[in-house]
Amino acid sequence: MSKRLSLMFAVSSVLLMIATAVSISYNAWLVLLFGILTVANIGLGFVVKARRTK
């Protein structure tokens, strides 16, 4: 995977984690939504990495 793509996945994951942390004080549904999006984004990064190395 290229460095630019790795950086994009890292920054988007961190931003989603920050959004999850901030939403803890507001709404439990937002926490659940951002938590699922964070896990999906991290998983997508692993899938893209695995497909690009083959």
KADAHU-V675393 format. One record per residue. N is the residue number from 1. PHI is phi as a letter, one per 20 degrees, with the letter a starting at -180 (* if undefined). Layout:
N,PHI
N,PHI
This chain:
1,*
2,f
3,f
4,f
5,f
6,f
7,f
8,f
9,f
10,f
11,f
12,f
13,f
14,f
15,f
16,f
17,f
18,f
19,f
20,f
21,f
22,f
23,f
24,g
25,e
26,d
27,b
28,f
29,f
30,f
31,f
32,f
33,f
34,f
35,f
36,f
37,f
38,f
39,f
40,f
41,f
42,f
43,f
44,f
45,f
46,f
47,f
48,f
49,f
50,f
51,f
52,f
53,e
54,f
